[in-house]
């Protein structure tokens, strides 16, 4: 069972679950994408002017379809920063296969990341422009559609994005926005951010219980290299192999997931003896005890100026 994830700010949680039995997800048009250069990825601009003109005329007929974006990971820190208000928001987990079945005919595909236009587009354009047969122009437009909606520059690779494109017009207009209503039984979990407002945690837990969602809280650890999660019972989970899994090994003291085989994480392994030795070995403490620390720091600060 594959999962995909959607990042939200904390202030929309009630709006998202406003329609009973459904999760409402806002869609945008390609012209409103966060990457203004995204739609320019498809064509090599060194192409002759007559072919570029033909290409431009063909893409003008590509529809602006409501689109919403997901990620294949719930622990992408830049995503938490950009789309979940610096870890104060939340993430919803969806069952990808059931989404694809429910919205059959609407693509939910991975985004590909490249630093240059596709090498396959030029021959398709050349054939369509030279032969001027409808079937070749149709093939060109189909290829450009995929490029327009499902290709981005490498700079965005960290998002691990996949997209839903509403070509069957299943979204609904709500207050001027295109909203995709997803049955709640296709939503499998909710993860609140590490800085989620404490006064709203109870509401998030209530929504999780009402909609039979697994509830997690994101944790930014001291020694574990990636964010991890805890549930209401304080069980510890990590995101691994495209799934949220119970942590196989945790610190006996702080419960943080362990990378190496050990009983304690690196920070909890520090003993009082280690701390005492560090204090005795610290040269700054020695200088301070002799009243020389300030002058030493000032003199060192002047070096190289």
C-alpha positions, 0 to 999 in steps of 0.5 A: 500500500503506497502512501502520499502526503499533503502539507497544510497550515494549522489554520485550515484544519476545520475547513479541510474537514468541513464537509462531513465524510470528506477531506477538502483539498484546494487545487490551483491552475498551472499558471499559479504554480510556485515555480514561475519557470516551470512551464518553460522546461518543456522546450529547448529555446535554441529551437528554430523560430518557426518550430517555436512558433508552432510549439507555442500555438499548440500549447495555447490549446492545453487546458488549465486544469485544477491541480493539487500537489502531494509529496511522497514523504511526510518528513521533508523539512523545507515542505514543513517550513514552506507549506505548513508554516514552519512546522506549526501546521499538519500533514495528511496521509492518503492511500495512493492506490485507493485515490487512483481507483476512486478518481480513475481517469484523473492522473495522479502521477509522480513529478520528474525532475530535470535540469534540461528539456526532454530530448524526446520532445524535439523529434515529436515537434519536428514531425508534427510541424513538418507533416502537419497531420492532426494525429502528430499534432495530437501526439505533440500536445499529449506529450507537452501536457505531461511535460507541463504538469509533471516535470520540474527543475532539479531545484525542486527535487526535495519536494518528492512531488506527485500531482493530481490533475482534474481532467474529468472535472470532479472538483467543486467551486467553493468561494471561488476556489477549486476544491477536490473532495476526497472521501475520508476513508481514503485518508489514513493518518494525520501528523501535526507539526513539532510546533503545532499550537498546543491549544489546537492539539485537542481539535486535531486529535478529535478530528483524527478520532472522528475520521478514524485517522492514525494520529502522530506528532512530528518530533525534531530530535537531537541525534536522529538525523531526520524528524520522527513521530510519536502517537498518543501512546508515545510509541516512536515511529520513523519514516522508512522505505516509503512508510511510517514504521515503528522504530526498531530501536530507541534510546532507553533514556529519551526514547529517540530512535537510534541509528546505531546498535546501542542502548542510549543515543549519543547525548544520553551517553554523556555521564557526569564523569564526561561532563566533569572532565569537559569542565576541567579540560575547557581552556576558556574556563582556565582563562576566565578563572585568571581574568584573561578571557575577555582580553584574549577573545578581543585580541583573537578577534583582531587577527586578520582584520 
